[in-house]
Amino acid sequence: QVQLVESGGGLVQPGGSLRLSCKASGTNYLVYEMSWHRQAPGKQRELIASISRSGSTNYTESLKGRFAISRDLAADTVSLQMNSLKPADTAVYYCHADLLAGGRPGGAWGQGTQVPVSS
């Protein structure tokens, strides 16, 4: 079984920055694409950005420029740098991994980390 654990969330003031991290752990697995998603109160979960094993990235157009995804393959970690945060960025942030575990393709979600943006 593969687990994803996010860290780095917390209260931030408008205009501030925050860096989220997500680490995969388990046995007999290989992580392919990793991504960050968020779910604001009363809204559907949305994709923020994804990154492949080769480092190719894909962003939701409206967030490109303020958010940056990166990855450490050796550490099985994906990070999300968030700058110029706005109250509208308030959400629970989740990481996701497409993976091969025990020889079977699948996916895993982290438990989510809260990011309230407020003064």
ZIDA-V916142 format. One record per residue. N is the residue number from 0. RES is the residue in one letter. SS is DSSP state (helix for helix, strand for strand, loop for the rest). Layout:
N;RES;SS, N;RES;SS
This chain:
0;Q;loop, 1;V;loop, 2;Q;strand, 3;L;strand, 4;V;strand, 5;E;strand, 6;S;strand, 7;G;loop, 8;G;loop, 9;G;loop, 10;L;loop, 11;V;strand, 12;Q;loop, 13;P;loop, 14;G;loop, 15;G;loop, 16;S;loop, 17;L;strand, 18;R;strand, 19;L;strand, 20;S;strand, 21;C;strand, 22;K;strand, 23;A;strand, 24;S;strand, 25;G;loop, 26;T;loop, 27;N;loop, 28;Y;strand, 29;L;strand, 30;V;strand, 31;Y;strand, 32;E;strand, 33;M;strand, 34;S;strand, 35;W;strand, 36;H;strand, 37;R;strand, 38;Q;strand, 39;A;loop, 40;P;loop, 41;G;loop, 42;K;loop, 43;Q;loop, 44;R;loop, 45;E;strand, 46;L;strand, 47;I;strand, 48;A;strand, 49;S;strand, 50;I;strand, 51;S;loop, 52;R;loop, 53;S;loop, 54;G;loop, 55;S;loop, 56;T;strand, 57;N;strand, 58;Y;strand, 59;T;loop, 60;E;loop, 61;S;loop, 62;L;loop, 63;K;strand, 64;G;loop, 65;R;loop, 66;F;strand, 67;A;strand, 68;I;strand, 69;S;strand, 70;R;strand, 71;D;strand, 72;L;loop, 73;A;loop, 74;A;loop, 75;D;loop, 76;T;strand, 77;V;strand, 78;S;strand, 79;L;strand, 80;Q;strand, 81;M;strand, 82;N;loop, 83;S;loop, 84;L;loop, 85;K;loop, 86;P;helix, 87;A;helix, 88;D;helix, 89;T;loop, 90;A;strand, 91;V;strand, 92;Y;strand, 93;Y;strand, 94;C;strand, 95;H;strand, 96;A;strand, 97;D;strand, 98;L;strand, 99;L;strand, 100;A;strand, 101;G;loop, 102;G;loop, 103;R;strand, 104;P;strand, 105;G;strand, 106;G;strand, 107;A;strand, 108;W;strand, 109;G;loop, 110;Q;loop, 111;G;loop, 112;T;strand, 113;Q;strand, 114;V;strand, 115;P;loop, 116;V;strand, 117;S;loop, 118;S;loop
